[in-house]
Amino acid sequence: MLRKNPFYLKVLPPEAPFCNRVRELKELENYGYSGTSVVIYSPRREGKTSLVNRVQERLHKSGAVTVKADFLSVFSVEDIAARLAKAVFSETKKHEPLYRKAVSLIKSFRPAVQTDPLTGSVSLTLLSVSGKTGFELLEDVLESLKIFSQSAGSPLNIFIDEFQEVTSLRDSAKIEALLRTYMQETSASFFFVGSRRRILSDMFNERKRPFYKMAMSYPLEKIAENELSHWIKEQFEHSGVLCEAELACELVRLAHRHTFYVQKLGMLTFNLSDKAVTRESLIAAYQDLLESEKTVFEESYLKPLASAQRNLLTALARENTKQPFAQYYIRRHSLPSAATLQSALKALLNEDLVHRDADIYTLVDKVFEDYLRRNYS
C-alpha cells in the first residue's frame, strides 16, 4: 500500500509541518508589522523562503498587505521594474479594492490575465504601456510603489528574494542608490533575502554602499540538533514508521542540520524503510542523497569555477585550514602559487561556497564537502 511521504523538497506550503523557528517567526512578524526592514541571509537551501512565506502569511492574517518579488536571474533595470510591478499586481489581485488602487497608481504597466489553452491554468502577465525605459521606468514604478504604500491603509511588507542579484547588473551602484532613495521613503517594511551571504552582507554593511545600515542584519542560524531530531522522529512516526531517537540524531548529523538535506535524507530514508528506520536504510539513503545531488554539485558548483578555484575548493574539502596560502598546504595539495590562491579564495567566498568559521576556511555546504572528499581524494 502506498504511504504519503511526510518530507518536502520544495518550498514548504503553509499547511506543512514546520520545525521550531518559533522565535524567528515571532521576531520577523513583529518587525514586518512595525515597519522595520530586515536583511535575512543563510546558506543556499536553508529554508529562508519557507520561513519568510510563513511570516508573510501571519502578517496577512493580522491585516497587513504583503508583496513578494523574486530577483533571481534578474537581467536589467527594466526587469527589476517589471518584477516589482508584477509582484504588487499578483498579491493585490486577491483583494479587489487594493488591486484597483494598484492598477490606477502603477501606470507604466498594465496587468493582463492569460489562460493556457492546453492546461487551463491562469497567469498574470504585464504589458508595458508608458514607453519609458531604463532608470526612468524604474523610478516611475518606485514612485508609484511609494504612493501605493502611503494609501494602502494597512501595514505593508515587501519581501524581495535573492536581492543581492542587483549587484550583477550593469550600473549596479546607480541601481542600488535609486532603490535606496525610494525604499527609505516608502511606508513599508522590507525583507531583503539572499543566499550569497557575503555579497548581501556587504551591500548593507559597507559604509560607502547606498544600503548601508538601512536594514537590521538577521542571519538565520541552524536549528538545534535535539529539536531537529525530535521533529524528524515525529514525522516518521506520524506516518507509521518507527524511528529510534538515536537514528533520528544520526540522520540530522549526516545532513549537518541543513534543512534541505534533512528533508531530503528523511524522504529517501522513509522510502527505504518498512515498519521502522534501520541504520542500513539510513546509510543507503545517504548514498542515494549524494548520488542524487551529483548533477548539482558537478554542474552548478564545480563546472563554473576556474581551475585554481576548483583545486582550492577540493583541497579545503579534504583538509579545512587556517592557512590556505602556507607553503606546506600548497605542496600537500599540489596547489598553484599563493598569489593565484588569493584570487581563487576571494571568488569562492563571494560565491558562498567557502566561509571562515572560527578562523578556519571550510566549505559552507558540508554534504558537498563530503561528496568532494569521497570523489576527489
Secondary structure, DSSP 8 states (H G I E B T S, - for coil): --------SSS--TTS-----HHHHHHHHHHHHHT--EEEE-STTSSHHHHHHHHHHHHHHTT-EEEEEE-TT--SHHHHHHHHHHHHHHHHTTSHHHHHHHHHH--SEEEEEEE-TTT--EEEEEEE-S---HHHHHHHHHHHHHHHHHHSSS-EEEEEETGGGGGGSTTHHHHHHHHHHHHTTSSSEEEEEES-HHHHHHHHHSTTSTTTTSSEEEE-----HHHHHHHHHHHHHHTT-B--HHHHHHHHHHTTT-HHHHHHHHHHHHHH-SSB--HHHHHHHHHHHHHHTHHIIIIIIITTS-HHHHHHHHHHHH--BS-TTSHHHHHHTT---HHHHHHHHHHHHHTTSEEEETTEEEES-HHHHHHHHHH--
